[in-house]
Amino acid sequence: MLTGTTLTRFRKNLLAWYAEFQRDLPWRHTKDAYRIWLSEIMLQQTRVAAVVPYYERFLQYFPNVKTLAEAPEQEVLRLWAGLGYYSRARNLQKAAQQIVTRHDSRFPETAAKALELSGVGSYTAAAILSIAYGKKLAVLDGNVARVIARLSAIRGDLRTGSRWQELQKAADELLAPNTPGDWNQAMMELGATICTPRSPQCLLCPVAKFCEARKLGLADVIPEKRSKRDTVEITLAALVLVDPDGRTLLLPPPRAAENKHTEPDVAALLSGMWHFPTIQVRRDAVKELRALVSKWNPSGQKLRAELQPLPPARHAVTYRQITVLPFRLELAELPRIEHAKPLPLDELSAVPISNLTRKVARAALLPQTTTGKNARAATASLGF
């Protein structure tokens, strides 16, 4: 790694570049630990452009840690809906409650205390404490690891335990001690905008002359691509019940004790949010939907109705590729399902819903036609 005057020049070049070319992002205009923490959680596995409007709207409703701690969980999830990885929102609120009760509503200033909070790991703690409080802690995320790997021409899988530890040690040695917050952000910014995974822009890099991978012609092959888990294909069927007033029914979050209608295997794919009646398809979607709705009618009374197939929706959850087969069923009156919530089909944002449910709703709102493969009506006897 770099040492002495070479390290000094490296730090000077990178910090000067960051001061001039950093992106203008709302969380870079504050030293408020709560706001910095919120941005770091939202940015996990999510693009900056997608985060900005969520960040700004979230702060309008929850301007400080106390308001977040005291909010209903469903309201927190509603404002998070669309960002994905909803465990982040749940952990964020749990941590807010811990900060209020244990730390007098102030984000703790030591790594040991920060790491005790729900959803806060080594990277998140280092980022918040360095930016908000000026603590001398170096961050290591995918962007920083890639920058360091190219600087030192490190080959192999960077995520192996021993190699990741070596990268953390290198990050600690590179850290500019007088400006740790700016330094960490500069390293992350370099990895996000210049030293990108594919086609790094070496000609624009402020520290290209220090890079061993560039000297060796290896910038495009470092770091080594990680082997991906095999994709699992899953088919779901969702039932959109619609009455003459355009209202539909959503079932409560799968984790809720009152939800007895959602299969456990499907619950994991619904992000713990409100959702249309949904099943995993084994063979015949229509027959399996009929079996689902028959549970809502112990008396066995039958209703003859048209079950309209809608355009399939595609969705991905980590390694799982999901095909959703939506069906629209127009009824004179919505069935009474315990704990289900009737809502206008075009105003589902009143409750927290996932992107998967949004896609099903969009399909159900498309103009209904009587021709075409996806618009042919299938007549089915459904019991309510």
C-alpha positions in Angstrom: 0.0 0.0 0.0 1.0 3.7 -0.3 3.2 5.2 2.4 5.0 8.5 3.2 4.9 11.3 0.7 3.2 9.1 -1.9 0.3 8.5 0.5 0.1 12.3 1.2 -0.1 13.1 -2.5 -2.8 10.4 -3.0 -4.9 11.8 -0.2 -4.5 15.4 -1.5 -5.5 14.4 -5.0 -8.5 12.5 -4.0 -9.8 15.1 -1.5 -9.3 17.9 -4.0 -11.3 15.9 -6.7 -14.1 15.2 -4.2 -14.3 18.9 -3.2 -14.8 19.9 -6.8 -16.8 17.1 -8.3 -18.9 15.4 -5.6 -22.5 15.0 -6.4 -24.9 17.4 -4.8 -26.9 15.1 -2.5 -29.2 16.2 0.3 -27.4 14.3 3.1 -24.2 16.0 2.2 -25.5 19.3 3.6 -25.8 18.1 7.2 -23.8 16.7 10.1 -27.0 15.5 11.8 -26.3 11.9 12.6 -30.0 10.9 12.3 -30.1 12.2 8.7 -26.8 10.6 7.8 -27.9 7.3 9.3 -31.2 7.4 7.4 -29.3 8.0 4.1 -26.9 5.2 4.7 -29.7 2.7 5.4 -31.7 3.8 2.4 -28.6 3.6 0.1 -28.0 -0.1 0.9 -28.4 -2.0 -2.3 -30.4 0.9 -3.8 -29.4 3.5 -6.4 -28.8 7.1 -5.3 -31.4 8.5 -7.8 -34.1 6.2 -6.3 -33.2 7.2 -2.7 -33.3 11.0 -2.9 -37.1 11.4 -3.2 -37.7 8.8 -0.5 -35.2 10.4 1.8 -36.8 13.8 1.5 -40.3 12.6 1.9 -39.4 10.4 4.9 -37.9 13.4 6.7 -41.1 15.4 6.1 -43.0 12.8 8.2 -40.2 11.8 10.6 -37.8 14.8 11.0 -36.0 13.3 14.0 -35.3 10.0 15.7 -38.1 10.5 18.3 -40.9 10.9 15.7 -39.6 7.8 13.9 -39.5 5.8 17.2 -43.1 6.7 18.0 -44.6 6.2 14.6 -46.9 3.3 13.8 -44.9 0.6 12.0 -47.4 0.5 9.1 -46.9 4.2 8.5 -43.1 3.7 8.4 -43.5 0.9 5.9 -46.0 2.9 3.8 -43.4 5.7 3.3 -40.7 3.1 2.6 -42.9 1.2 0.1 -41.1 0.9 -3.3 -37.6 1.0 -1.9 -37.5 -2.7 -1.3 -35.6 -4.7 1.3 -38.2 -3.8 3.9 -36.3 -5.3 6.8 -34.2 -2.1 6.6 -37.2 0.0 7.5 -38.2 -2.3 10.4 -34.7 -2.3 11.8 -34.4 1.5 11.3 -37.4 2.0 13.5 -36.2 -0.6 16.1 -32.9 1.2 16.3 -34.7 4.6 16.6 -36.6 3.2 19.6 -33.3 1.9 21.1 -31.7 5.3 20.6 -34.6 7.1 22.4 -34.6 4.7 25.3 -30.9 4.0 25.8 -29.1 7.1 24.4 -31.4 10.0 25.2 -32.5 10.3 21.5 -28.9 10.9 20.3 -27.1 8.5 17.9 -24.3 7.0 20.0 -20.7 8.3 19.4 -18.8 5.1 19.8 -18.6 2.1 17.4 -19.3 -0.4 20.2 -22.6 1.3 21.1 -23.6 1.9 17.5 -23.1 -1.7 16.6 -25.6 -2.7 19.3 -28.4 -1.0 17.3 -30.6 -3.1 15.1 -29.5 -3.1 11.4 -26.2 -1.3 12.1 -23.1 -3.1 11.0 -19.4 -2.2 10.8 -19.7 -0.2 7.5 -22.8 1.7 8.6 -21.3 2.6 12.0 -18.0 3.8 10.4 -19.9 5.9 7.9 -22.2 7.6 10.4 -19.6 8.2 13.1 -16.9 9.5 10.7 -19.3 11.9 8.8 -21.4 13.1 11.7 -18.8 13.1 14.5 -15.4 13.1 12.8 -14.4 9.7 14.2 -11.3 8.1 12.7 -13.1 5.1 11.3 -12.6 3.9 7.7 -15.5 2.5 5.8 -15.4 -0.6 3.6 -18.2 -1.3 1.2 -18.2 -2.7 -2.3 -17.2 0.6 -3.9 -14.2 1.2 -1.5 -13.1 -2.5 -1.7 -13.0 -2.2 -5.5 -10.9 1.0 -5.4 -8.4 -0.6 -3.0 -8.3 -3.8 -5.0 -7.4 -2.0 -8.1 -4.9 0.3 -6.3 -3.0 -2.8 -5.2 -3.9 -5.1 -8.0 -5.5 -7.6 -5.6 -7.0 -10.6 -7.4 -9.5 -13.2 -6.3 -12.9 -13.0 -4.5 -12.8 -9.9 -2.3 -15.5 -11.1 -0.1 -13.6 -14.1 1.4 -13.1 -13.6 5.1 -9.3 -13.1 5.2 -9.2 -10.9 2.1 -12.0 -8.7 3.4 -10.0 -8.2 6.6 -6.9 -7.3 4.6 -9.0 -4.7 2.6 -10.3 -3.2 5.9 -6.7 -2.9 7.2 -5.7 -1.2 3.9 -8.7 1.2 4.2 -7.6 2.1 7.8 -4.1 2.9 6.6 -5.4 5.1 3.7 -7.8 7.1 5.9 -7.1 10.8 6.1 -7.0 11.3 9.8 -7.9 15.0 9.8 -11.0 14.7 7.6 -12.3 11.1 8.0 -15.8 12.0 7.0 -14.8 13.6 3.7 -12.3 10.9 3.1 -14.8 8.1 3.4 -17.2 9.9 1.1 -14.5 10.6 -1.4 -13.5 6.9 -1.6 -17.1 5.8 -2.0 -17.8 8.6 -4.6 -14.7 7.5 -6.6 -16.0 3.9 -6.6 -19.5 4.9 -7.5 -18.8 7.4 -10.3 -15.3 6.7 -11.7 -13.8 3.4 -10.5 -17.0 1.5 -11.5 -17.4 -2.3 -11.7 -17.4 -2.2 -15.5 -15.5 0.1 -17.8 -13.7 2.2 -15.2 -13.0 5.7 -16.4 -9.3 5.7 -15.7 -8.6 8.8 -17.8 -10.8 10.8 -15.5 -9.5 9.3 -12.3 -7.7 11.7 -9.9 -5.5 8.9 -8.5 -4.9 6.9 -11.7 -1.1 7.3 -11.4 -1.2 5.4 -8.1 -3.1 2.5 -9.5 -1.3 -0.8 -9.9 -4.2 -2.5 -11.8 -4.1 0.3 -14.5 -0.3 -0.1 -14.8 -0.7 -3.8 -15.4 -3.7 -3.5 -17.7 -5.9 -5.3 -15.2 -8.4 -2.6 -14.3 -11.2 -4.3 -16.3 -10.7 -7.7 -14.6 -10.2 -6.6 -11.0 -12.1 -7.4 -8.9 -12.9 -11.0 -9.9 -16.6 -11.5 -10.6 -18.4 -13.5 -7.8 -20.2 -16.6 -8.7 -24.0 -16.1 -8.5 -26.4 -18.4 -6.8 -28.6 -20.4 -9.2 -31.8 -18.6 -10.1 -35.0 -20.1 -8.8 -38.2 -19.7 -10.9 -41.4 -19.2 -9.0 -44.9 -18.7 -10.3 -47.6 -17.0 -8.2 -51.2 -16.2 -8.9 -52.9 -13.1 -7.5 -56.6 -12.5 -7.3 -57.9 -8.9 -7.7 -61.5 -8.6 -6.5 -63.2 -5.5 -7.8 -66.7 -4.2 -6.9 -68.8 -1.7 -9.0 -67.3 1.2 -7.1 -63.8 0.2 -8.1 -62.8 -1.1 -4.7 -60.6 -4.1 -4.1 -59.6 -6.2 -1.1 -56.1 -6.4 0.3 -55.0 -8.9 2.9 -53.0 -7.8 6.0 -49.2 -8.3 6.1 -48.2 -12.0 6.2 -46.4 -11.5 9.5 -49.6 -10.3 11.2 -51.2 -12.7 13.5 -54.6 -12.0 12.0 -53.6 -13.1 8.5 -54.7 -16.7 8.1 -55.1 -16.6 4.3 -51.5 -16.4 3.0 -49.3 -19.5 2.5 -46.1 -19.4 4.6 -44.0 -20.0 1.4 -45.6 -17.0 -0.3 -45.4 -14.7 2.8 -41.6 -14.5 2.4 -42.0 -13.0 -1.1 -44.5 -10.3 -0.1 -42.2 -8.2 2.1 -44.5 -8.2 5.1 -46.9 -5.7 3.4 -50.6 -5.6 2.5 -51.3 -7.6 -0.6 -53.8 -9.2 -2.9 -54.8 -12.8 -2.2 -51.8 -14.6 -3.6 -50.8 -18.3 -3.9 -47.9 -20.2 -5.3 -49.0 -22.0 -8.5 -48.3 -25.8 -8.6 -50.4 -26.8 -11.6 -53.5 -24.9 -12.4 -53.8 -21.3 -11.2 -57.6 -21.1 -11.6 -58.3 -24.3 -9.7 -55.9 -23.3 -7.0 -57.4 -19.8 -6.7 -60.8 -21.5 -6.4 -59.5 -23.6 -3.5 -58.1 -20.4 -1.8 -61.4 -18.5 -2.0 -63.5 -21.5 -0.9 -61.9 -21.1 2.5 -63.7 -17.8 2.8 -67.1 -19.5 2.5 -67.7 -22.3 5.0 -71.3 -22.7 3.8 -70.1 -23.6 0.3 -72.4 -21.1 -1.5 -71.3 -20.8 -5.2 -71.1 -17.7 -7.3 -70.8 -17.9 -11.1 -68.3 -15.2 -12.3 -65.8 -14.4 -14.9 -62.2 -14.7 -13.9 -60.2 -12.5 -16.3 -56.5 -13.3 -16.9 -54.4 -10.2 -16.9 -50.9 -9.6 -18.3 -48.3 -11.4 -16.3 -46.0 -9.4 -14.1 -42.3 -10.1 -13.5 -40.6 -9.5 -10.2 -37.2 -10.4 -8.7 -36.4 -11.0 -5.0 -32.6 -11.7 -4.6 -32.0 -15.0 -6.5 -35.7 -15.7 -7.1 -37.3 -14.8 -10.4 -41.1 -14.5 -9.9 -43.8 -14.6 -12.5 -47.1 -13.3 -11.2 -50.3 -14.4 -12.9 -53.0 -11.8 -12.0 -56.7 -12.4 -12.3 -59.4 -9.8 -12.1 -62.8 -10.9 -10.7 -65.6 -8.3 -10.9 -68.3 -8.8 -8.2 -71.5 -7.1 -7.2 -70.2 -7.0 -3.7 -66.8 -7.8 -2.1 -66.7 -10.8 0.1 -66.3 -10.3 3.8 -62.9 -11.6 4.7 -61.7 -11.2 8.3 -59.2 -8.4 8.7 -59.1 -7.7 4.9 -59.1 -4.0 3.9 -61.3 -2.6 1.2 -59.6 0.1 -0.8 -60.0 1.9 -4.2 -58.0 -0.1 -6.7 -56.3 3.1 -7.9 -55.5 4.4 -4.4 -53.6 1.5 -2.7 -50.9 3.7 -1.4 -53.0 4.4 1.7 -51.4 1.3 3.2 -47.9 -0.1 2.7 -47.6 -2.3 -0.4 -44.6 -3.8 -2.1 -43.6 -3.3 -5.7 -44.9 -6.8 -6.5 -48.4 -5.7 -5.4 -48.1 -2.4 -7.3 -47.4 -4.4 -10.5 -50.4 -6.5 -10.0 -52.6 -3.4 -9.4 -51.2 -1.8 -12.6 -52.2 -4.9 -14.6 -55.7 -4.8 -13.1 -56.1 -1.1 -14.0 -55.3 -1.6 -17.7 -58.3 -1.2 -20.0 -60.2 -4.5 -20.2 -60.5 -6.0 -23.6 -62.3 -9.1 -24.9 -59.7 -10.2 -27.4 -56.1 -11.4 -27.3 -54.3 -14.2 -25.4 -54.1 -12.4 -22.1 -57.6 -11.0 -22.1 -59.7 -14.2 -22.8 -62.1 -14.7 -19.9 -62.0 -18.0 -18.1 -65.4 -18.8 -16.5 -65.0 -20.4 -13.0 -67.2 -21.2 -10.1 -65.9 -19.5 -7.1 -67.3 -20.0 -3.6 -67.6 -17.2 -1.1 
